[in-house]
Amino acid sequence: MGNNNSEEHKEKESSKTVFFRIALLGVLTIATIVLLNGNGHVPEGGQEGQESHDIQNANPFEGLFLEAKAAYVYDIAEDRVYFTKNETAQLPLASLTKVMTALVASELISDNTPITLTEESVAIEGDSGLKPGERWTFRKLLDYTLLVSSNDGAHAIAGVAGAFVLAEDENSNPHARFIARMNQKAHELGLTQSFFINESGLDVSTAVSGGYGSAKDMGTLTAFTVKRPEILEATSYSALHFISEDAFTYGATNTNAAIGKIPGIIASKTGFTDLAGGNIVVVFNAGINHPVVAVVLGSSYEGRFNDIEKLVRASLKRIAQ
């Protein structure tokens, strides 16, 4: 503050000098309060305990550090946005693409639609243990695919569901028709930064991702998808067991390493590729019938889990205020 309160002055001061110093100290004290208040507003009344009240009601998102390039938190129940960071930036989605795959496929085929794994599907990058010629029902295979983020399963689902998509050229590739429907759905939902090249989100090359979108788009997409809770229900579990129609048994562990740290989890999906970095979207209940969606894009493999935990904790504090 520029005064020398820590120094002792041995010389005797006149009463006028003392009065002047006391008055100056009072002015400086008021100025300090104004500066600390940040907006030039002195707390009303200046009652003792006001500072504590302000701290309790401070925005828990203030000063929040995230590794992520982009993030978005949306209270579905209250139709309120709590936090944004580069929320409209178009970024690689990696396996968050599978949320759209699940939504579109669920609109095209029924739970009991039979799906047989082809050699082509099993050859897709990323081994989730599925076998060529193995038979599943759609619902089981979708649950397994989402939980372990199986690229093989996503490819098989897209091939079967794509056969149900009407097209001018009935001889066109079912996968191409399915991807076209994914992009059509993105347009219908107003996902202005989203488009899809494949059903899994796998990088197409070192420069091109399998899907693109913004944190806001992924929040909107996931909020829409959980209106049909059965689509993403499996992703609320840390692990599940599956039995295919050929009696092969699979133990499936959720790729969301933070799932046990998110209270009231409703749905989640992870994604990671060289181009995308670490992505994650979760929907959780902040209270009875109070779903909130949080999205992280462009973090690191481990950092995405730290980022999402921070956003969930801040959201719960914000809603409790």
N, C-alpha and C positions, 0 to 999 in steps of 0.2 A: 504493500500500500504506500510505500515511500516514507512512512514515519519510522522513527528509531525507538520503538517501544522497548527493545532489548538493551538499549544503552542507558547508563546512569549519568545524569547531569548533575555535577557537583555544585555548579553555580546556583545561587539563590535566584528564583524567578519572581518577578513582580506579580502582583495579583492580576494586573491587566493582561500580562502575558499568559498566565494560567487560564484566565477566562477565554482568551483567544484560542488557546490550544484545545480546550474542552469543546468549544463551539465547532472548531475545525474537525475534531474527531467525530462529532455527531454527524456532520455533513458527509464525511467519508464513509461512515457506517451505513447511512441511508443509500449512498451511491453503490456500495458493495451489495446490498440487498437487491437493488434494482438489477444489477448486472447478473447476479446469480439466478434471479428469477427468469432470465433469458429473454422475455418478451417485453421488458420494460414495465411489467405489472407487479406491484407489491401485493402480496397475499392480503385479502380483505380482512380487516380487523386486527391482523397480526397476532391472532390468538396462539397461545402455546399449544403445540400439538398439530398445527397446520402442516408443518414440514413432514411429520410422520404420515399424516393423511395423504399428502401428495405422493409420497413414496409408495404407499400401498396401492394407489390408483394410477401409478405410472404405467404407460403402455409397455407390456413385457416384450414387445417386438423391437423396442428402441435399442439401437446399438447391437442388434443380434448379428453375429458373424457367421457366415456360411461359406463353405468351399464352393458351393454350387454357382454356376454362371447365371442360373435363373431359378426362381421359386414363386410359388403362388399358394395362398391359403384362402379358402372360400367356405363360409358357413352356409351349408345348403339349407338348413332349417330356417335361418334368419335372413337368407339372401343378402349376405354381407361379406365383403372382402376384408380380411384382416391384415394381409401382408402381401406385398409384391416385390419382386426383384427381377428386372428385365423380363417381365411376364409375357410380353408379346414377341420376344426374340425367337426367330425360327432356328431350331436346333435339332440334331439327330436324336431320334427317340429310342433306338435299340429295341429291346423287347417290350417297352410300353406300347409298341405297335400292336401287340397281341390283345390289348383291351379292345381295340377296334375289330380285330379278327374275331374275338369271342362274341361281340355284339352282333356283327353282321351274320356270322354263321348261325347264331341263335335265332335270328329272324328268318333264316332260310330253311333250316331243317329241324326236325323234332329230336327230343332227347334220345329216343331209341333208334334213330337212323344208324344202320350198320356202316362201319368204316373199316376198311382193310388197309393195313400199312403196305405201301409199295416199296420196291427197291429204290425208286427215285426219292421217296420221302426219307427213307432211312439213311440215304447217302448225304443228306443235307448236313452241313457243318454243325457239330455239337452232338455228342452221343448221350442220349437219355435212356438207353437200354432197350428201346423198342425194336421189334424183330420184323423182317420182311414177311408178308403173308399173315401176320397176326391180326386178329379181328377184335374190334372194340365197338361199343355203342358210343354215339356222339357225346353224350353227357359225361361219361366216364373219361373218355379221351380228352375232352376239353378241360375237365377238372385237373387231370394229371398234367396236361400241357401247361396250364397256367401256373400250377404249383411249382413245377420244376423248370419252367420256361423252356419247354421242349420245342426245338425248331422242327424236328421230325413230325411231331404231332400236329403242329400248326400247318405244315405243308399238306399233310394228309387230310386234315379238316377242310382246308381251302379247296382242295381238289374235288372233294365230294360236294361241298356246299356250292361251289362254283358251277357245278352241273345243273343246279336248280335256277341259275340266273338266266333270264331270257335275254337274248342278244339277236341283233340283226343277222349275224353270221353264226348259225347254230353249230358250225364246225370249229369255231374258235376255241382256243385253249381254255378249259374250265378255270385254271388258275388266273389267267388274264382277266376273265370275266369277274372273278371274285375280287381281284384288286380294284377293278373298275367300280364295283359296288362299294368297296371300302371308301374310295375317293368320293363317290356320290353321297355316301352317308356323312362324310366330313363336311361336304357342302351344305347338306340339309341341316346339320347341327350348327352351322355358322363357324366352323373351325377354320378361320381364314388363313392360318399359317400352316395348316396340316395337309400333307399329301403322302401317299404310300406307293412304294415300288414293289414291295413283297409283303407277305403275310406275317413274317417273323420279326422284321426289323434288323436282320443281319446286314452288315455292311456289304454293299454290292461290289465295292472296290476300295482302294485306299483313299479315295476322294469322295465317294458317294455312299450315303447311308440307305438302308432299306426303308426308312420312314422318317419324316420330318414333322415337327410341330412346335408349338410354344407351351410354356408352363400353363398359361391360361387355357389354351385349347385342351390340354390333357386334364385339367381340372373340370372343364365343362363336359368333356367326353365321359370321364369316370363318374361324375355326378349324375349324368343321364343314364349310364349303364346300371348303376346300383338301384335304379327304380325297379329293375327286375333283379332282385337280390340273388336269385339262384345262379345267375351268370358268373358272378365272381365269388360266390360263397366259399368255395374250396380254399381260396387264398387267405381266408381268415384263420386257417389252422396252421400250426407250426409243422405238422406232419400228418400224412394219411397213408393208408394202404389201399391198393387197387388190385383187382383181379380182372384180367381181360377175358373175352369170350372163349379164349383157348386155354383158360385156367392158368395163365402165367401171372405170378404175384409180384407186385412192385411196392417197395417202400419208398415213399416220396417225401422229401424234406423241402419246406418252403425256402425259396431263394432269398426271402426277406429276413436277414439276420437280426433285425430289430423288432420282429413281430411280438416277442414276449415283453417288450418294453413300451408297447403302445396300448393303453387301456381302451376297452370298448372297440377293438378292431372289427371292422365290417368287411373290408376288402383291401388288397394291396397287390402291387405288381412292380417288379424290379426290371432293370435293363442295364446292360453294360456291353459296349463294344469299344474298339480302339477310337473310332470317330466320336462316339457319344460320350465316352467317360461313364460315370456312374449316375444312373437315373432311378427314381422311385416315385410312386404315387400311392398314397394310402387314404382310406376313408375310415373314420372312427367316430364313435358316438361320444359326444361331450356331455351327454345326459340322456334322459329318456326321449327317444325319437328326435335326437339332435345331432344329425350327421354333419361332419366337417371333412372336407377334402384338402389334402396338402400334397404339393408336387415339388420335386427337386429334379433339376436337369443340369447336366454338365458338371457334376461333382466328381470325386474319385471313387474307386471301388469301395473302400471303407468309409470315405467321407460322406457318402450319400446317407448312410445309416445315422451317423452323428447329426447331419443336417436335419433329417426328418424328425429325429427325436427332439431336437431343439424347437422345431416348428410346432410339434404336437404339445410340448410342455407350455410354450408361450400361448398357444391357442386356449388351452385349458385355463390358464391364469387369466387370460383376457375375458373369457366367457364368465368366469367366476366373479369378476369385479362388479 
